[in-house]
Amino acid sequence: MTITTTRNLLTGSWNIDVEKLETAIRQFKLDGARKDDCHVAFFEIARDRDLHVNVTHAHETITASGWAGPAKLSEGFVHNRRFGGTAVSQIVRDIREMVFAAPV
């Protein structure tokens, strides 16, 4: 399993937090049994202060608590969540839960 990240931030307000999140994601313990690569995208939407996060798997997974989806895209199955005043440590836990969600 490979986990990749991208970011499309419109302002500087989330830069430091996203740096911390990407560092934490690089430290996730990967289970060699899983073959489903995962992509985590961080982005902002104009006139919206929240950090938006998409987690995309090639194969469908269950939806972790608090996440929307899945939506079927050409890249795979995507789940989305918004974060506002959430501590970085909690965002890491929420992302980890979605990254390692069980297959359907």
N, C-alpha and C positions, 0 to 999 in steps of 0.2 A: 504494500500500500504506500503510495506517495501522496503527500499533502502539499499543495501549492497555494500561494496567496497572491492576490493583486489588490491594488487600491486605486480608487478614483475619487479623491477628496477634493472638494471645491474650495474649501477654506483651510486654514491652519489649525482650527480648533480641535481636531481629532488626531493630529499628527503624532503627538507623544504617546497617546493611548494606543494607537494602531501599531506603533513601533513595539510597544510592550506586548501587544497581542500577537504580533508576528513572531516575536522572540519566544513566547510561550508555546505557540503552535509548533515551532521548530523543535521544541523539547518534548512534544507528545511522544509517549512510548508506543511505537508501532508494533502491531501484532503481525508477524509474518504470515499468519493464516489468512488474513484478509487480502484480497486481490483487487478490491474496488478502490481505485484512486479517488481522491477528493480534492476539490478546489474551494477555497474560501476567498470571497471577494468582499472588500470593504469599500463602501461608497457613501456619498452624501447626495441629497436631492436639494435643488434650489429651494430656498425659503423654508427649509426644514432643518432644525438643529440636531436631529438624531443621527446616530451612526447606523447605517443599514448594513446588514451582513447577509450574504448569500452563501449557502453551503451546497455544493453540487457534487453528486455522486454519479458515476456511470450507470449504476444499477439502483433500482428503487429501494429505499430504506423506510423504516417507520419514522413518524414525525415525533421528534422530541418535544417535550412540554414547552409551550411558549413560542414555538416556531410555526409558521404558516407553510403550507405546501403539502405534498410536492406538486410542482408544475413540471410537465414534461417539455424539455427543450432539446435541441439538436445535440447539446453537450451532455445531456443526461437529465437527472431529476434534481430539481433545485428546491431548497427550503429557504425561507427568508425570515429575518427578525430585525426589529429596530431596538436600539438601545439609546436611552437618554441619560438620566442621572444615575446610571448603574456603575458600581465599582468595577474596575478592570478585572479584579480577581473573579468576580461573579460572571463577567462576560466570558472570560477564559473557560470557566466551568460549563457555561451554556454552549459555547462553541464546541468544546470537547464532547459534550453529550450528543450533539448533532453530527459531528465528524465520525464518531464511533457508533452511530445508531445501527441497530441490527437490520439486516436485510429483511425485506418483506417475504 
